[in-house]
Amino acid sequence: MKELAWTEAVKLASPYSYALAVSLDAAGRPNAMGLGWWCYLSAEPKLLGIAVAPERYTHECIRHTREFTLCFPSKLMALAAWKCGQVSEREVDKFAEFGLRALPAKVVKPPLIKNCTVAFECKLAQEVATGDHTLFVGKIVATHGNPDKKEHLFTQFFSKLVSMAHDGGCDWKLDRTLGLPGQLQR
């Protein structure tokens, strides 16, 4: 092994599973942010963490409602999920613009998103300042899944999405380097 620059190490460590953090703004409008910085933190109690920069709209929304859902988009949702990571809800209603369909959550106010593979409903348990991001620790209060949607999305160095099934199969990628974001390559 050799010493690497930060960006080289992050690139080499990819892919990272890609998820949509869903929150509500002060007006009750849903907001979906694409992110790759999330992790399980504890099995008992069931906790997960998402890292969100303070300047992001999602940061403001989670602080307001103290709840969020973490939804894992299926391959079917790849283009919409990718776009959710490219623009801010401050400027664009992502649900309307990208065709996301909100489903009511069982316990929390922020919605789930139709066609996701797995979703976690979370109540904010803790905030931890971690340099240029805040780690929002969510207590998982409900879980949902869709066994018919088996392929999760992964980001490779935050520049493209790939789809991978639980058995490791991968059949396409969404790559912003192809020109227009959202072009599918087979």
RODO-2510 file (C-alpha; in nm, 4 decimals, decimal comma):
residues 186
     n   res          X          Y          Z
     1     m     0,0000     0,0000     0,0000
     2     k     0,1040     0,3573    -0,0576
     3     e    -0,0065     0,6868     0,0912
     4     l    -0,2873     0,8528    -0,1069
     5     a    -0,4344     1,1998    -0,1316
     6     w    -0,7806     1,2361     0,0250
     7     t    -0,9632     1,2469    -0,3120
     8     e    -0,7770     0,9405    -0,4388
     9     a    -0,8631     0,7448    -0,1231
    10     v    -1,2315     0,8436    -0,1377
    11     k    -1,2477     0,7462    -0,5049
    12     l    -1,0778     0,4119    -0,4430
    13     a    -1,3102     0,3347    -0,1483
    14     s    -1,6254     0,3769    -0,3603
    15     p    -1,8972     0,2785    -0,4436
    16     y    -2,1152     0,4133    -0,1634
    17     s    -2,4822     0,3316    -0,1342
    18     y    -2,6942     0,6244    -0,2465
    19     a    -3,0018     0,7298    -0,0513
    20     l    -3,2545     1,0106    -0,0370
    21     a    -3,2902     1,1892     0,2954
    22     v    -3,6481     1,3159     0,3083
    23     s    -3,7504     1,5954     0,5407
    24     l    -4,0211     1,8603     0,5655
    25     d    -3,9702     2,2347     0,5490
    26     a    -4,1460     2,4843     0,7770
    27     a    -4,4444     2,4955     0,5370
    28     g    -4,4815     2,1153     0,5465
    29     r    -4,3473     2,0663     0,1921
    30     p    -4,1336     1,7515     0,1419
    31     n    -3,7671     1,7853     0,0540
    32     a    -3,5474     1,5030    -0,0831
    33     m    -3,1686     1,5269    -0,0784
    34     g    -2,9422     1,2730    -0,2479
    35     l    -2,6589     1,1566    -0,0259
    36     g    -2,3933     0,8916     0,0076
    37     w    -2,2755     0,9791     0,3591
    38     w    -2,4921     0,7636     0,5834
    39     c    -2,4262     0,4636     0,8069
    40     y    -2,5772     0,2306     1,0640
    41     l    -2,4645     0,3296     1,4126
    42     s    -2,6308     0,0833     1,6500
    43     a    -2,8527    -0,2259     1,6438
    44     e    -2,9935    -0,1679     1,9941
    45     p    -3,1222     0,0936     1,9980
    46     k    -3,1605     0,1011     1,6205
    47     l    -2,9721     0,4120     1,5072
    48     l    -2,8410     0,5412     1,1769
    49     g    -2,6555     0,8577     1,0904
    50     i    -2,6593     1,0944     0,7951
    51     a    -2,3997     1,3656     0,7367
    52     v    -2,5403     1,6945     0,6073
    53     a    -2,3518     2,0203     0,5539
    54     p    -2,4997     2,3139     0,7526
    55     e    -2,5580     2,5209     0,4378
    56     r    -2,7862     2,2567     0,2875
    57     y    -3,1619     2,3100     0,2933
    58     t    -3,2037     1,9582     0,4360
    59     h    -3,0036     2,0639     0,7424
    60     e    -3,2537     2,3421     0,8113
    61     c    -3,5505     2,1099     0,7522
    62     i    -3,4283     1,8314     0,9815
    63     r    -3,3562     2,0802     1,2567
    64     h    -3,7085     2,2176     1,2147
    65     t    -3,9034     1,8882     1,2275
    66     r    -3,6485     1,6718     1,4158
    67     e    -3,7532     1,3815     1,1910
    68     f    -3,6515     1,2393     0,8533
    69     t    -3,6860     0,9314     0,6384
    70     l    -3,3966     0,7652     0,4629
    71     c    -3,5184     0,6109     0,1368
    72     f    -3,3078     0,3948    -0,0940
    73     p    -3,4106     0,4572    -0,4537
    74     s    -3,4489     0,1652    -0,6922
    75     k    -3,2984     0,1493    -1,0399
    76     l    -3,6372     0,2621    -1,1737
    77     m    -3,5862     0,5952    -0,9922
    78     a    -3,2240     0,6524    -1,0929
    79     l    -3,2654     0,9709    -1,2945
    80     a    -3,4930     1,1412    -1,0396
    81     a    -3,2695     1,0321    -0,7514
    82     w    -2,9606     1,1647    -0,9285
    83     k    -3,1272     1,4995    -0,9928
    84     c    -3,2196     1,5238    -0,6226
    85     g    -2,8482     1,5418    -0,5517
    86     q    -2,7887     1,8136    -0,8107
    87     v    -3,0287     2,0941    -0,7113
    88     s    -3,1645     2,2502    -0,3935
    89     e    -3,5257     2,2300    -0,2835
    90     r    -3,4950     2,6038    -0,2184
    91     e    -3,5097     2,6538    -0,5969
    92     v    -3,6949     2,3446    -0,7243
    93     d    -3,9866     2,1393    -0,5941
    94     k    -3,8095     1,8074    -0,6481
    95     f    -4,1201     1,5951    -0,5926
    96     a    -4,3127     1,7817    -0,8638
    97     e    -4,0202     1,8437    -1,1004
    98     f    -3,8709     1,4922    -1,0919
    99     g    -4,1920     1,2897    -1,0534
   100     l    -4,1312     1,1617    -0,7007
   101     r    -4,4418     1,0174    -0,5358
   102     a    -4,4754     1,0700    -0,1618
   103     l    -4,6234     0,7928     0,0492
   104     p    -4,7371     0,8499     0,4072
   105     a    -4,4950     0,7286     0,6718
   106     k    -4,6278     0,5233     0,9617
   107     v    -4,4737     0,7196     1,2530
   108     v    -4,2968     1,0365     1,1334
   109     k    -4,4279     1,3305     0,9305
   110     p    -4,1752     1,3298     0,6419
   111     p    -4,2994     1,0935     0,3706
   112     l    -4,1552     0,7807     0,2179
   113     i    -4,0957     0,7729    -0,1571
   114     k    -4,2741     0,5281    -0,3853
   115     n    -4,0561     0,2737    -0,5704
   116     c    -3,7746     0,2733    -0,3156
   117     t    -3,6189    -0,0583    -0,2186
   118     v    -3,5950     0,0127     0,1554
   119     a    -3,6897     0,3070     0,3775
   120     f    -3,6262     0,3973     0,7402
   121     e    -3,8370     0,6380     0,9433
   122     c    -3,6225     0,8254     1,1944
   123     k    -3,6706     1,0605     1,4864
   124     l    -3,3718     1,2819     1,5571
   125     a    -3,1852     1,1428     1,8578
   126     q    -2,8734     1,3573     1,8453
   127     e    -2,6743     1,6092     1,6406
   128     v    -2,2969     1,5927     1,6326
   129     a    -2,0848     1,8660     1,4722
   130     t    -1,8169     1,6871     1,2704
   131     g    -1,6079     1,9507     1,0969
   132     d    -1,7851     2,0746     0,7845
   133     h    -2,0899     1,8461     0,8323
   134     t    -2,3435     1,7697     1,1027
   135     l    -2,4057     1,4051     1,1820
   136     f    -2,7787     1,3679     1,2381
   137     v    -2,8342     1,0543     1,4454
   138     g    -3,1774     0,9112     1,3783
   139     k    -3,3539     0,6591     1,5962
   140     i    -3,5220     0,4171     1,3556
   141     v    -3,8902     0,3988     1,4507
   142     a    -4,0231     0,2075     1,1479
   143     t    -3,8793     0,0211     0,8498
   144     h    -4,0273    -0,0519     0,5090
   145     g    -3,9155    -0,2462     0,2050
   146     n    -4,0155    -0,3525    -0,1414
   147     p    -3,8968    -0,7088    -0,2211
   148     d    -3,9855    -0,6546    -0,5888
   149     k    -3,7278    -0,3742    -0,6156
   150     k    -3,3995    -0,5546    -0,5526
   151     e    -3,1405    -0,3214    -0,7037
   152     h    -2,9996    -0,0381    -0,4962
   153     l    -2,8158     0,2619    -0,6351
   154     f    -2,4521     0,3288    -0,5521
   155     t    -2,2457     0,6364    -0,6250
   156     q    -1,8941     0,6007    -0,7570
   157     f    -1,6933     0,8976    -0,6290
   158     f    -2,0089     1,1107    -0,6393
   159     s    -1,9848     1,1397    -1,0183
   160     k    -2,1988     0,8492    -1,1383
   161     l    -2,4604     0,6054    -1,0165
   162     v    -2,4558     0,2305    -1,0650
   163     s    -2,7226    -0,0212    -0,9782
   164     m    -2,6418    -0,3360    -0,7900
   165     a    -2,8669    -0,6159    -0,6673
   166     h    -2,8211    -0,8025    -0,3415
   167     d    -2,6402    -1,0739    -0,5382
   168     g    -2,3892    -0,8239    -0,6839
   169     g    -2,5406    -0,8014    -1,0322
   170     c    -2,4928    -0,4674    -1,2103
   171     d    -2,6311    -0,3846    -1,5518
   172     w    -2,6032    -0,0105    -1,6179
   173     k    -2,4653     0,3187    -1,4953
   174     l    -2,5798     0,6806    -1,4882
   175     d    -2,2762     0,8956    -1,5553
   176     r    -2,2608     1,2739    -1,5534
   177     t    -1,9430     1,2608    -1,7608
   178     l    -2,1446     1,1392    -2,0625
   179     g    -2,2627     1,4906    -2,1356
   180     l    -2,6106     1,5678    -2,0149
   181     p    -2,6782     1,4368    -1,6614
   182     g    -2,9250     1,1546    -1,6762
   183     q    -2,8165     0,9792    -1,9927
   184     l    -2,8306     0,6060    -1,9434
   185     q    -2,5465     0,3901    -2,0648
   186     r    -2,6002     0,0189    -2,1179
***
